[in-house]
Amino acid sequence: MLRSFLQLSIRNLFRKNRLFTAINISGLAIGLTSLFLIALFIYDEYSFDTYHRNADRIHRVVVDFKEEGNTINWARTSAPIGRYLTGAYPEVEEVVRLRKNTGTDLLSRDEIKFYEEKLFFADSTLFNVFDFSLSSGNPAKALTDKNSIVITEALAKKYFASEDPIGKTLRLNNLIDLKITGILNEIPTNSHFVADAFITFSSLDESLGEKRLTHWGWMDHYTYVLLTKGSTPQQLEAKFPDLIKRNAPEWVSEKENLYLQPLKSIHLHSDLKDEITSNSHEGYSYILGTIALFILLMACVNFVNLSTATLTTRFKEISIQKILGAGKLHLTIYFWIESIMICTIALMTAFILTSLILPYFNLTAGKQLSIAGSLWLVAPALLVTMLIGFLSGIIPTIQTGRLNILSLSKSGGKSISKSSIRTALITFQFCVSIVLITGTWIVSTQFRFLKSSRVGFTSDRVIVLPVKDRSQNDRHSTIINEINHVPGVVKACYSSSTPASNNAYTYTYTLVGSEAGEQLLAAYFVDEHFFDLYEVKLQQGRFPDVEKKDTLVEIVLNQAAVKQLRLTQPIGQLVTGQVKGRVVGVVEDFNYATLHSSIGPMIIYSYPQNFRFVSIKWREGKNQNQLATIEKRWQELYPGYPMEYFFLDDKIQQLYGVESQLSKAYTAFSVIAIVIAGIGLIGLTTYLLNRKRKEISIRKVFGSSTSQLVGWIYSGYIKIILIATLIAWAIGYYWMQQWLAGFAFKTELSATHFILPAA
């Protein structure tokens, strides 16, 4: 019997109904391919940092810093916390502190000089907490000696070519000679931070000094704790107040609240101030997973629709089988064989497509996924395929089981052709297609809005040069004058930070005329040209005269600071705290961080010691000759420090890299879902029109025009489209409103976002 059913299935699928078999296989293959790609993506997202053997026991110490009702949630802590945690409590097995300097660091070996972005300072306990391994060197001793460094193989080749780097030295920022004590194996990409080198923590004594390393208010270190077996994070958190009370100044207990963050939760659930790198969000995986489910369901809908529709051509076959004694079980097995055969071919095709598409998907999603490293996918893929084949074979069985032999022998049997199940499934396809088009359009619009918007400032034709040698900062006016004389340069300025770049300082200040008390404010230190170059608008008062010699520094606030400090007359107010000064002006808010969050309070004044960037505005776009001239002059101004630069617009775009990559992924998979729906509907319509050729011919004979025939054909879909559109609009509006609520700055929903997808 099975052999007979197999032969009949092959003849029916690959001879009589080749077109619809091809549509079913291609639809299912595309759907399964999309499912596999998204499954690999989601699995990778949830696997971050899980490769550490003790991942469940590793936690990051983070800080809530409270100031007069305002709270900043820091990913970083002060250096003393890690020092006083070590050996203090039975719950603590190991502690490791990490520090990453802002921007890049200069590494050099003789004339070989490069700016490196992924250099970390680390305690010698690094390898006791994290499962980072060395291909050469002893992990227990690699970071114990002062001014030691371990580097990756890639960095070793970069500076030493084929030489053995162990025991040789690299110079850091033209200040410290570091001895190479180990070669670090490449850190897996599914880590919330990836390093090219680790420098022993004690090397910071020379560059930062004892004062900063013992100060409880400098949040510039990442502190990780390995708990002892059997200990819970709650047990250690309960002892943090005691830690602060015994070791910190009195003010710390009033302002700082420490708590533990599980290592494995950082990548998907952490969005604190000064994260090491931009983390992802769990919601992105939910959205992609939902799209994958929709794609698979639509492929199954096509399968079921075409399977039930083509039953009407098999009246004689089914009648003969029933006459010869085939019962419901026999027909069920018959249809299951057909379904599973199609699903198996689709599965093999999907694996081939996944292998071919994966490199391009990796580029889009910023991943390094591979089929070879994801063998876990095989078992779920087989299970899903068999389940689809099983469920897809049930509906044809139910349809034929309800019919008797007499009805099957009549060519006009309408109970199959006018299937309510098929109508419901087509409605589902239309609904999902409209929702996906609407959602993809709004998501893409929002991400374009984030990347292109500049609130309160302009960044066109601006390049930024990081300043590595701050010993020249007292000559900033002279240097700016020299840069301004370069042909094509409109203007230049020094500043501690650049707009929209998440690199502002944060300090506490008190305004004498405010009832708000001491407040945490984002601080920008700028010269007199900053406001003009970035076209920051003055709201009241005047810009500061930074050349004016006075005991009180001239200060500018933004509108958010005036609001938070509850100032009715800000001009003339005295400021104390990190600086002693007087407010001379208020500027309109400009986003100094990304547009994910609202614009916070900011204070701006001149403090040359902390100037970190030179911004230059060109007269015309990007000009290599001008850059070469600047570079030559830079070498004279800052000997030993090669010029490093970036275009500000490009840097701002990078801050939205995760959203940009996922936007492309959303768009691609939504298009795939729509294509699958289109393929299925075209196949179904083609079949139904073939069945109605006689009716169409008769209508034409009686004078029906082409437009009338098209209207008659479309009339069958009008009701379905209307129902699907109303449902899709309700779902899409609610879904997008909820999603957009997570952004402080967002695009506005319009009727066009909903009408055009339906059209």
N, C-alpha and C positions, 0 to 999 in steps of 0.2 A: 504493500500500500504506500509506504513512504517513498519508494522508488518511483511509483506511478505519479504521486503528487509532485515529486521533485521534477520529473520530466514535464508535467503539465505546467508547473510554475515557470520553468525555463522557457517553454514555448510561448506562454502568455506574456511574460515580461520582456523577452528579447526578440520576439518575432511579431506578435500581434499588436503590442502596445509599447513599442520602442521609445516613442517620443515621451510618453508619460513616465516611463521607467527612468529615462535620462533626467527628466525634470525632478522626479522624486530623489534620485541618487544625488544629483548636484545640489538640490536644496538641503538635504540632510547633511551632505559632506561639508557644505559651507557653514551650516549651523553648528555641526560638531567641531569644525576647525575654530570657529569663533569661541565656542565653549572651552576648548582646550587652551587657547591663547589666554583667555581671561582667567581660567583656573590656574594657569602657571603664574600669571601676574599676582593674583590674590594670595596664592600659596607663598610666593616670595615676600609679599608685604607682611604676612603674619609670621614669617620665619626670621625676621630681623633679630639678631643677637641671640638666637636660640642655640647657635653652635657652641657657645660657652658651656662647659660641663656643669658649672655652678650657676647658670643663668637665673634659676629660680631664687638663688640666695644673694644675688648681686642687686643692689639698689643705689640710686643716685640721691645724694642729699641736696635738696632744693630749699629755697628760702622765700617766704612771704614777708616782704619788708613793708611795714605799716607806718604811715606818717600822717597824722591828723585826719584820719578817716580814709586816706588813699592807700592803696596797696599795690605794690609791684611784685609780680611773681617771677622770681629769678631762677634760671636754670643753673646759674653759677653761685658759688658761695665765697666767703673770705677764706684765705689760706689757713688761719689758726684753727678753724673747725676740724679740718682733717688731722692736724697735728694733735689736738687734744682728744680726738676720738680714739686714736691709736692706743690700744692696751688699756683703755679706761673702763670698758664695760665687758662683761662676759659674753654678751650677744655679738660683739665685734671680733671677727677672726682676722680680717685684714682691711686696711684702708689705703686707697691710692688717690692722689690728687693729679689732675691734668691741668695744663694751662696752654692756651693757644693765643699767640699774639694777634692783634687785629691785622687783617690784610696778609701780607707776605713777609718772609724773612730772607735776607741775603745769605746764601751759602757760597763759599768760594774756596777754590784750591788753586793757588797761584793766579793765573790769568783766566781760569775757568770760573765764571760767576753766573749764578742763576738765582732768580727770586723764587722761593718755594712757598707754597700755600698750606701744605699739610705737615707742618712741623709742630710737635707737641713736647712740652716739658712734662716729665712724669716721675713719680716716686719710684724707688727701686722695687717696690712691691707690685709693680705693674703686672708682671708675669705670674704672680701668685693669685691675682684676682681675675684677669682676663686670659683666655686661651690663645694668646698670640705666641707664635713659636719663632725660634731662630734657626736658620740653616747653618749658621756658624756663630760660635760664641756661647757663653754660659748664661742662661737666663737669670740664674741666682746672683750673678756678679756683674752683669752687663751694665747696670745703672747705679751701682753702688759708689763708684769713684766720681768725684766732682769733675765736671766738664767731659763727661762721657756721652757717646751718642751711638744708637743703633739705627741703621738705615736699611732700606729695602734693596733688593738686587737691582731694581731699575735705577735707583739713585747711585748705586755703586758703579754701574756701567757708565752713567752720565758723567761722573767726575773722575773715575779711575780706569775706564775702558776695561781692558782685560787684566789689569793688575789686581792683586789681592789687597783689599782696602783695610783689612784688620790691622790695627796698630797705627794706621796713618791718621792724619788730622784734616779736619775741615774748619774753616773760619766762619763764625756766625756774626753777621752784621758788622763785619770789620772790627769786632770787639773781643771775641772769645775764641780761642782755639779748642776744638772739640776732638777728642780721641775716639776713633771708631772701635767699638768693643763687640759688635755683633752685626750679623746680616739678618734682617727681619723678613720672614716669609710674608708674602702678600696677604693682606687682611681681606677676608671675604667682603664682597660688595654689600651683602645684606647685614651691614653694621650701621649703627646710627652715627658712627664717625669712622673715617678711614685715615690712617696716618702713613706718611712716607718715611718718617723718622721720629724717634723718641730721644729727647735730651734729658739727662739727669736733672732732677728738680733743684738740686743744690746749686746749679749753675745760675739760678735766678738771683742769688745773693748779690752778685756783682751788678746785674742790670737793673734790679728793682730796689734792692736795699732792704735792710732789716725792718724799717718803719712800715713799708707797704706789706711785707710778708707777715707782720704781726698785727696789722690793723683789721678790726672786725667790720669796717664799713666798706672795704674795697671788694666788691663782688666780681672777681675776675679769675676764679679757679673753679674747676669741676671736681667734685668730691664723690667718690664711689666707695661703698662699704660692702664687704663680703660678710654676711651674717654667719654665725656658727650654726651647725646642724641642730634643728629643733627650735631655733629661735624664730620669732615672728617680728616683722617690721614694727608692729604696734608696741612690742615690749621695748624696743630701742627708742622709738619716738617718745614714749612716756618719760624717758630719761634726758631728752634734749634740754628741757628747761633747767635741769640740774647742771648739765654741762655748761650752759651759758652763765648760770648764776655763779659757778665756782671759778670760771676762767675768763669771762668777758667783762668789759666795763659795764657799769650799771645801766646805761642807756640802751644796751643791746637787748636786754630782756623785755624792754618796753616796745621795741620796734621789730625784732626779728622772731619769726616763727619757723622752725625747721621741721621738715617732714621728709619721708623717704618715698622715692618714686621707683617702682619696679623697672629693672633694666628692659625687660621685654615689652613694656608698655610705651617706651619713649617714642619709637618711630611713628606709631599710629595715634597716640593719645596725648602727646606733649606739644604745647605751643607756648612755651614760656619765653621770657625775655632773654636774649642772648643764647639761644640754642647753638650747639656746635655747628650744625648744618640745618637747613630747612627740613622739617619733618613732613611726612605725608599725613593723610587723614583717613580714618576708617570709612568715612562717608564715601570717599572715592571708590573704594572696593565695593561698597553696597550698590552704588550706581552702576558700575561696570558689571557686577554680578546680576543685577536686575536686567540689564540689557542682554546679557548672555542667555538668561532664562527666556526672555522674550524671543530672542532669535531662534532658540531651540524649539520653543512652542510653535512659532510660526512655520518652521520647517516641518514639524509634526502635523500642523494644520493642513499644509499643502499635501502631505502624504495621505492623510485621512480623506480630504476632499476629493482628490483625484482617484483614490481607491474606491470610494463609494460611488463616484460619478461613473467610473468605467464598469461598474457592475451591470449596468443596463445593457452592455454589449455582450454579456456572458449569460444571457437567459438560457440559451440552448444547452450550454455546458453544464450549468447548475441543475437544469431540469433533468438532463440525462443522468447526472450523478445521483440525484434524488430517486429517480426511477430505478436505478441500479442498486438502491439501498443505502446510499450515503446518508448518515444521520448528522445531527448537529455537531457531534464530536469530530467526525471525519472532516466536515467543512471547516471547523475551527482549526484543525491541524493543517489543512490545506492553505488557509489564509495566513496562518502563522509562518508556515514555510516561506511563502512569498515575502511577507514582511521582514522576516529575519534575514532572508537572502539580500534584500535591498539594503537593509541596515548594515549588514556585514561589509558589503561592497563600499557603502558610504563611509564606514569606519576606516577601512584601509585607505580610501582616498583622502579622508580627513587627516590621517597621520602624515601622509605624503605632503599635503598642502601645509600643514603646521610646520613641518621641517623646512619647507621652502620659504614660508612667510616669516618665520621667527626672527631671522636677522633684521628684517625691516621693522618688525614690531619692537624689537629691542631698541632700535634707534629712536623710534617714536616715544616709547615709554621710559627710556633711560635705564634699561635693565640689561642684564647679561644672562638671560634664561637659555636653557638648552633642553632638548628632548632627552639626550643621553643622561643628563643629571636629574631627570624627573621620571624615573621608571615607576614611581608610585602612581602615575597617571593611568597606566595600562589597565589595572583592575577596575577602577571607577569607570573608565571609558567603555570597557566590555559590559559592565553592569548597566550603564545608561543605555547602551545600544540594544542590549537584549530587552530592556524594559520598554524602550520605544517600539521595538518589533512586536513585543507581546501585546502592548496596549493598542497598537495600530491595527492588529489583526482582529481585535474584538468587535469593532464597529461594523465591518463588513459581515461578520458572522451574525451579529444581531439583526442587521438589515435583511439578510437572506433567510434567517430563521423565522421571520415574521410572515414570509410569503409562502403561498402554496404553489404547487406545480402548475395549476391552471393560470394563475396570475403571471408566473414566470414565462409561460409560453406565449403570452400576449405582448406584442411589441409596444403597446401603449401603456404598459405598467408605469403608473405615476408615483407610486409610493417610494420608489428609490430616487427617481429623478428630482422630485421636489422634496428634498430632505430638509427637515427643520434643523437637524444637526449641522448640515453643511451651511445653512444660512447663518446659524449662530457662530460658526467658525469663521466665516467670511467677515461677519461684523466684528469679531475679535481682531482679525488681521487689520481691517481698516482703522479700528480704534488704536491699536498699538502703533501703527505706522504714523498716525497723526500725532500721538503723544511723543513719539521719538523725534519726529521732525521738529515739533515745537520745542521740546526740551533741549535738543542739540543746538538749535538756533539761539535760544536764550542763554545757554551755558557758554557758547562761543562768543556771543555778544558781550556777556559779562567779563569774560577773560580778556577780550580785546579792550574793553573799557578800562580794566585794571592796568593793563600794560601801557596804554596810550595816555591815560589821564595824568595831568600834572596840576595838582591843587595848589594854587598860590605862588607858583614859580615856573620858570621856563628852563629847559635843558637842551635846546637845539644847539648843535655845533659846539658842544662843551666837551673838552677832554680833561681828565683829572690825572695829576701826577702825584703819587704818594711820596711824602717826604720821609726818608729813612734816617737822615742826619739832622736832628733838631738843634744841633749846636749853632746852626746858621740862622735860626728863626729870628734872632734880634736884628738881622739885616733884611727882614722880609720886604720892607719898602724899597730898598735898593734893588733887590732881586726882581721884584715885580716891575720896576721901571725898565730893567734890562729886557725882561720878557716882552713887555709892551712895545719895544722897539723892533721886535721881529716882524717882518712884513706879513700881513694877513691876520695878525693878532688884533682883535678888537679890544679886549681887556683881560686882565688876569687878577686873581685874588688868592689869598691864603685863608684857610679855615681849618677847624678841627674835624669837621664832618661835611658830608655832601647831602643835599636834599634827597628824600625818598630812598635812602640807602641803608637804613637801620644801623647807623654807626655813630649815633649821638652819645655823648657822655651823659651821665645822670648824677646829680648832686642834690643836696638839701639846701634850701634857702628860706629865709624869713623876711617878709615885708613888714616893716614897722607899722604901716597903716592898715594892715589886714588882720581880721579876727581869725583867719584860718590857721595861724601858727606856722610851724616849720613844715615845709612842703618839699616833696621830691619833684624836681623839674628836669626835663631834658635840656642839656646845656650845649649851645653852639658858641665856639670861640672864633671870631671872624675879624678880618681887617676892614678898612673903610670901603673897599671895592666890592665886597660880597653882595650887598643888597642890590647894587646896580647890575652886576653880572647876571645874577639869577632873577632879576626883575621882581624882587619881593616888594609888595605894595605897603606903603605906610598908611596906617589907619588914623593915627593921631600923634601929635608931638613931632619929633624930628629923629633922624638917624644919629647915632652917636659920633662924636668927634674923637676918634681913637688917638689922635696925636695930642690931644689936650692933656697937659700935665696937671693932675689934680689928685688929691688924696682919695677922692671918690670916683670910682669907675662909672662911666656912662653906660647905661643898660637899656636894652629893648626887650619888651615882653611880647608874646603873641596873644591873640584874642582869647584863646583857650586858657592861658594863664590868668588873664584878667578875670575871666569868669570863675575859675576855680578858686582864686584868691579873694573873690568877692570884693573887688576894688571898684568903687564908683569914680574916683579921681586918681588914676594910676600915675599920671605924670607928676614927678617930684617925690614919689615915695622912696624911702630909704630901704636898701636891701642889705641884709647881713647873712652870714653863713659861710659858704665857700668863697664869697667875695664881698667886699664892702663897696657899695655903689648907690647910684641914684637913677631911677627910671626917667628916661628922657623921651621915650617913644613907644608906640604900640604898633606892631605890624599885623597885617592880615594873616590868618592861619595858612601855613603851607605844610604839606605832608613831609615830615622829616623821616618817617618810617614808611612801610608799605601801606596800601589802601585796604588791607585786611582789617585794620582797626581804625578807630576814630583818631583825629588829630589831638594829641595831648598837650598839656601846658609846656611852654618852652621859654627859656631865658637866653638872651644873646648879648655877648659883650666881647671885648678884646682881651685875650690872654695868650700872647705869642708863644709862650713855652709849650703850649699844647697844640700848636698848628701842625696838622698831619697831612694836609693836602694842598696842592696848588691847582686851581681850576683855571682853564684857559678857554676863552670863547673865540672861535675863528670867524673871519669875515665870510669865508666860503668853505663849507663842508670839510671833508677829510683830505688834507694835502700833505703828501709824503715829504715834499721839499721843506715845508714849514716844520714838520716833525723832525727832520734831519737837522735843521738849524737849531731848533730847541734842544735837541739831544746833545749837539756839540757844545752849546752854551751851558747845559746842565752839568756836563762833565767838568767844566771849569769851576762851576759854582759848588758842586758836590763831588769832589774827586774821590774815586774809589767806590762810588755808588752809581751803577748803571741806571739810566733813566727807565722807569717803569710807568706805563700809562694805560688808561682805559677810557673809552667813550662812555660818558655818563648814561646816555640812553641805553646802551648795551648792558651796562651794569644793572640798571633798574629792571630791564627785561629779565635778567637772570634771576631776580628775586621772585619772579612769577614762573620759574621754569617748570615746577611740578604741575601747576595749573595748565600751562601751555601744552605740556606733553599729554596730559590727561584729556584736554580739550580735543586734541587730534585723535586720541583713541576713541572718545565718545563719538566724534563725528564719523570716524571710519566704521565703527560697529553699528551705528545707527543707519548708515547708508547700506550696510550689508543686510540689516533687518528689513529695510524697505525693499531692497532688491529681491530678497527671498519672497517677500509678500507679493511683489510684482510678478515674479516668475510663476508663482503658484496661481495667481489670478489670471494671468495670460493663458497658462495651460488649461485651467478650468473653463475659461471663456471660449477658448479654441475648441475644446471638446463639445461644449454645449451648442456652439454655433454649427459644428459639423452635424450634430443631431437634428438641428432645425433647418437644414438646407432646403428640404422640401417646402417647409412653411415660408421660408424667405423667398424661394422661387415663386410660390403662389402669390405672395404679397406683391412681388415685382410685376408679375403678369397682370395683376389687378391695378397697377398704376402707382405703387408706392415708390417714392423717390429714395435716393440714398440717405438723405438727411432724415427722412421719416423712419427708415429702417434703423439708423443709428439711434434715433430717439427712442424707438421701440425697444432696442436692445438695452440702452442705458436705463430705461424706466424700471427695469428689474432691480437695479442697484440703488435707485434714489432713496428708497425707504431705509435700506441698509446703511447707506452713507450718512443720512441724517441722524439715525440712532447712534452710529459710531462717533460722529462728530460731537454730538452733545455730551456723550460719556467722556470722550477724549478731552474736550475743553474743561470739563469739571475736574478730571484727574490732573491734567497738565497745569491748570491754574493753581490748584492747591499745592502740587508738588514743587512748582517753581517758586511760589511765594515762600514756602518753608525753606527752600534751598537758599534763596536770596537773602533771607533774614539773617544769615550768618555773616554777611558782609556789612561793614560800616558804610562803604560807598558802593552803590550798585546802580545798574541800569534800570530804567523804568519799563515795566511790562506795558505793551500796547496791544490794541486789537489786531494789528498786523501780524503779531507773533502767533496768533491763533487762526486768523482767517486764511492766510496764504497756505499753511500746511494742509488745511482742509480742502482748499481749492486744488 
